[in-house]
């Protein structure tokens, strides 16, 4: 069993997968989108990755506002969740992703990644943080 983590953005979707033991998350890809409202190719690529990595469940980052409320980006994410469920037949867990992009950017800055190169990796790292948070929760609950 593996779980896939997704960081859904207006131009990209960061993708991470767990190891088979559900201990660690690894960033694997950033799916780039040509237009925000065109998701057919994005969904097709995610389906390919689900098959390739034998994924059984998806964790999708939910971009809540700092006060916990849901804005326009969260609504688009919930629409994407419904599309994923319809296309894949898999359970999609929504995971609070507040500050994951900030944390990913900070990690790259501390690691010496140049500013102009950070955009290449930030979504994949954010997806890794989303998935790792979920995996850590499973471990704390003894559900691995």
C-alpha positions as CSV (number, residue, x, y, z in Angstrom):
1,X,0.0,0.0,0.0
2,X,1.2,3.5,-0.8
3,X,-0.3,6.9,-0.4
4,X,0.1,9.9,-2.7
5,X,0.2,13.5,-1.5
6,X,-0.9,16.3,-3.8
7,X,-0.3,20.1,-3.5
8,X,-2.9,21.5,-5.9
9,X,-2.1,25.0,-7.3
10,X,-3.4,27.2,-10.1
11,X,-0.4,26.3,-12.4
12,X,1.1,23.2,-10.9
13,X,0.3,20.1,-8.9
14,X,3.1,18.9,-6.6
15,X,3.2,15.1,-6.2
16,X,4.7,13.0,-3.5
17,X,4.4,9.3,-2.6
18,X,4.9,7.3,0.5
19,X,7.2,4.3,0.9
20,X,5.4,0.9,1.1
21,X,5.7,0.9,4.9
22,X,3.9,4.4,5.1
23,X,6.8,5.9,7.1
24,X,8.3,8.5,4.7
25,X,7.1,10.7,1.9
26,X,9.2,11.5,-1.2
27,X,8.5,14.2,-3.8
28,X,8.4,12.7,-7.2
29,X,7.1,15.2,-9.7
30,X,5.5,18.6,-10.4
31,X,2.7,18.4,-13.0
32,X,2.6,21.6,-14.9
33,X,-0.7,23.0,-16.2
34,X,-1.1,25.2,-19.2
35,X,-4.4,26.8,-18.1
36,X,-6.0,26.8,-14.6
37,X,-9.4,25.4,-15.8
38,X,-8.0,22.7,-18.0
39,X,-7.4,19.6,-15.9
40,X,-7.8,16.6,-18.3
41,X,-4.0,16.1,-18.8
42,X,-3.3,16.8,-15.1
43,X,-5.7,14.1,-14.0
44,X,-4.5,11.7,-16.7
45,X,-0.9,12.1,-15.4
46,X,-1.9,11.7,-11.8
47,X,-3.7,8.5,-12.8
48,X,-0.5,7.2,-14.5
49,X,1.5,7.9,-11.3
50,X,-1.2,6.2,-9.2
51,X,-0.8,3.1,-11.4
52,X,3.0,3.3,-11.5
53,X,3.4,3.6,-7.7
54,X,0.4,1.3,-6.8
55,X,-1.3,4.0,-4.8
56,X,-4.3,3.1,-2.7
57,X,-5.2,6.5,-1.2
58,X,-4.7,10.2,-1.9
59,X,-4.0,13.1,0.5
60,X,-4.8,16.5,-1.0
61,X,-3.6,19.7,0.6
62,X,-6.5,22.0,1.6
63,X,-5.4,25.7,1.5
64,X,-7.2,27.1,4.5
65,X,-6.9,30.8,5.4
66,X,-4.8,31.5,8.6
67,X,-8.1,31.9,10.5
68,X,-9.2,28.5,9.4
69,X,-11.8,29.7,7.0
70,X,-12.0,28.5,3.4
71,X,-11.5,30.8,0.5
72,X,-11.7,30.6,-3.3
73,X,-8.5,28.4,-3.6
74,X,-10.0,25.9,-1.1
75,X,-13.2,25.7,-3.1
76,X,-11.2,24.9,-6.3
77,X,-9.3,22.3,-4.3
78,X,-12.6,20.7,-3.2
79,X,-13.8,20.6,-6.8
80,X,-10.5,18.9,-7.8
81,X,-11.0,16.4,-4.9
82,X,-14.4,15.5,-6.4
83,X,-12.8,15.0,-9.9
84,X,-10.0,12.8,-8.4
85,X,-12.5,10.6,-6.6
86,X,-14.7,10.2,-9.8
87,X,-11.7,9.5,-12.1
88,X,-9.6,7.2,-9.7
89,X,-12.2,5.6,-7.5
90,X,-9.8,6.2,-4.6
91,X,-10.4,7.8,-1.2
92,X,-9.1,11.4,-1.1
93,X,-8.3,12.8,2.3
94,X,-8.2,16.6,2.7
95,X,-5.2,17.8,4.7
96,X,-4.7,21.3,6.2
97,X,-1.7,22.6,4.2
98,X,-1.3,26.0,5.9
99,X,2.3,27.2,5.7
100,X,3.6,24.1,3.8
101,X,4.7,26.2,0.9
102,X,6.4,28.7,3.3
103,X,8.1,25.7,5.1
104,X,9.2,24.3,1.7
105,X,10.6,27.6,0.6
106,X,12.4,28.1,4.0
107,X,13.9,24.6,3.7
108,X,15.3,25.4,0.3
109,X,16.7,28.7,1.4
110,X,18.4,27.1,4.4
111,X,19.8,24.4,2.0
112,X,21.3,27.0,-0.2
113,X,19.0,26.6,-3.2
114,X,19.1,29.8,-5.3
115,X,16.0,31.9,-5.3
116,X,15.4,31.5,-9.1
117,X,15.6,27.7,-8.7
118,X,13.2,27.4,-5.8
119,X,10.1,27.6,-8.0
120,X,11.2,24.4,-9.7
121,X,10.9,22.4,-6.5
122,X,8.6,24.2,-4.1
123,X,5.4,22.3,-5.0
124,X,6.9,18.9,-4.9
125,X,8.4,19.7,-1.4
126,X,5.1,21.1,-0.2
127,X,3.4,17.9,-1.4
128,X,6.0,15.9,0.6
129,X,5.2,18.0,3.7
130,X,1.5,17.4,3.3
131,X,1.9,13.7,2.9
132,X,4.5,13.4,5.7
133,X,2.1,15.2,8.0
134,X,-0.6,12.7,7.2
135,X,1.8,9.7,7.6
136,X,3.0,11.1,11.0
137,X,-0.7,11.3,12.1
138,X,-1.2,7.6,11.1
139,X,1.8,6.6,13.1
140,X,0.7,8.5,16.2
141,X,-2.7,6.8,15.9
142,X,-1.1,3.4,15.5
143,X,-2.8,3.0,12.1
144,X,0.3,2.1,9.9
